[in-house]
Amino acid sequence: MALLLPLFGSASERTGDHEITWAANISPPFHIVTGPFAQQGVCDAFVNALIDAMPESEHKIEYLPQMRIGMLWEQEKNLCYPCMIHRQEEQSLIEYSDPTYAYPSHGIITRPELVGELTSKYGNPVDLKAMLSDQSYRFGQPVGRLYGKLQPILDEHLIGTSKHTDLSGETANTSMMSMILGSRLDFTIDYPMLKRFYEETEGRALAFIPIAQLAGEEIIGAVACTRNSWGADTIERINQIIPAVQNNPKFQQAQQTWLQPE
């Protein structure tokens, strides 16, 4: 599948056949662009399944920073992001498809030798508020990363302190995991699939501990498209083929590879 340059335009400018530009960003194992798993990320497989199920549309894929995607939505450019977190509440800039797939929620990723210490102090699942209140452990995160309902706890007890480190760049996640194993950081918070990707590509073992504040929760995915007449039409088309996409063998294989709970 060729990577094509995007052709952005407002709905009123569209003529002819239906076109979709799929926004992607370099965030393994959602989208993987290099290495032995290139184009085998869960979102890579999901987009390919969407394209296979929508032969009547013309499809283009463009790798864009998350901030750029938001700016294009603000400008009402015709654009879909395939691996959005589904929200119940209506959004001003985007329309959601029906739910597409589910995956395990955030947890603590740390080095194996810290698991016993953390769980003996803060339980298993870990009480994140109690752990952060102690301010005893060094936390790393990709710059700009947000954590949903956990964010207020992080803001109150951790962000901006000497225990907080931001990492930037396309290799931020890999660098962060290596720093944890090298005892330069103690933990991060993310999905178990990031732990699995690091272990598969770097050959070094990490540990995952569930968080009490997220007990029993899972993330529900959806496609998000620009909130305009083109987006409404596109979401309607996508909703019709979601069952076929969910049954796509390559997409199912990608889910088994990356999204299984710890």
C-alpha positions, -999 to 999 in steps of 0.1 A, spaced: 0 0 0 16 33 -12 19 63 11 2 92 -7 4 129 0 -29 142 14 -54 162 -5 -73 184 20 -104 203 11 -137 214 26 -168 194 19 -181 220 -5 -150 217 -26 -154 179 -31 -165 167 -65 -165 132 -79 -159 100 -59 -157 98 -21 -122 103 -7 -108 96 28 -75 109 42 -65 87 71 -43 105 96 -17 84 114 11 93 137 43 74 147 32 58 179 41 21 181 25 -4 184 -5 16 171 13 27 139 48 11 133 69 26 105 103 10 110 119 -22 122 108 -59 120 71 -50 128 68 -21 103 32 -18 91 21 -45 116 8 -22 143 -28 -26 155 -39 7 138 -20 -2 106 -40 -34 104 -72 -16 113 -67 11 86 -59 -16 60 -91 -35 70 -111 -3 66 -97 3 32 -104 -33 21 -140 -30 33 -145 4 15 -134 -2 -21 -158 24 -34 -138 52 -17 -104 66 -26 -80 63 4 -48 82 14 -27 78 45 -7 107 59 16 107 90 9 138 110 17 150 145 -13 149 169 -14 187 172 -15 190 134 -45 167 133 -63 188 158 -56 220 138 -69 204 106 -101 195 124 -105 231 136 -102 242 100 -128 216 90 -105 199 66 -117 164 56 -98 140 77 -103 108 98 -82 95 126 -88 57 129 -77 50 165 -95 75 187 -108 68 222 -146 68 220 -164 94 241 -200 93 250 -204 131 250 -208 150 217 -176 167 204 -175 201 187 -148 193 160 -153 156 153 -179 128 149 -173 93 162 -181 61 146 -197 33 165 -172 15 188 -146 -5 169 -126 -25 194 -115 -25 230 -81 -28 247 -68 -28 283 -64 5 302 -33 22 316 -12 7 343 22 12 359 52 0 338 83 -5 359 113 -28 362 106 -63 376 126 -58 408 104 -29 419 71 -48 417 73 -64 452 81 -31 468 53 -11 451 26 -37 457 36 -42 493 33 -5 499 3 4 477 -15 -28 470 -22 -47 438 -38 -30 419 -17 -1 430 -34 29 447 -19 56 425 -28 85 447 -11 69 477 20 61 457 23 96 442 17 113 475 49 97 488 69 113 460 95 85 463 96 73 427 108 90 395 82 91 367 88 96 330 64 104 302 64 115 266 60 153 264 24 163 261 10 129 271 -22 131 290 -38 104 312 -76 109 313 -91 105 347 -56 100 362 -44 134 351 -57 154 382 -38 130 405 -6 134 385 -11 172 384 -16 174 421 13 152 433 38 148 405 39 171 374 64 199 379 83 182 407 118 168 407 104 133 403 89 142 369 107 139 335 94 147 300 109 129 270 105 141 235 111 127 200 99 97 180 119 73 203 106 88 235 88 56 246 118 33 239 142 57 257 119 59 287 116 21 290 154 18 288 158 45 315 134 26 338 154 -6 333 186 14 339 173 28 372 174 64 359 135 64 361 113 42 382 80 40 363 57 53 336 20 50 331 8 35 298 -10 7 280 3 -29 284 8 -30 246 37 -5 249 54 -28 274 49 -57 250 63 -37 220 94 -28 239 100 -64 250 95 -77 214 118 -51 199 145 -47 226 145 -82 241 144 -69 277 116 -76 303 95 -50 320 67 -54 345 31 -41 344 9 -34 375 -28 -25 373 -39 8 389 -67 7 414 -83 39 401 -88 22 368 -99 -12 380 -121 -31 356 -120 -4 329 -111 -8 293 -105 16 265 -131 17 237 -118 27 203 -136 45 174 -129 63 142 -131 101 144 -138 122 114 -143 160 108 -176 173 120 -191 185 88 -213 171 60 -185 150 46 -176 137 80 -213 127 87 -214 108 54 -181 91 60 -190 80 95 -222 66 81 -202 46 56 -178 34 82 -205 23 106 -219 0 79 -186 -19 75 -174 -21 111 -186 -58 115 -166 -67 84 -135 -49 97 -138 -66 131 -138 -100 113 -108 -92 92 -82 -119 99 -51 -96 97 -68 -71 121 -77 -100 145 -41 -112 144 -28 -77 152 -52 -75 182 -39 -109 194 -3 -97 191 -6 -64 208 -38 -60 228 -41 -91 250 -43 -82 287 -12 -88 309 
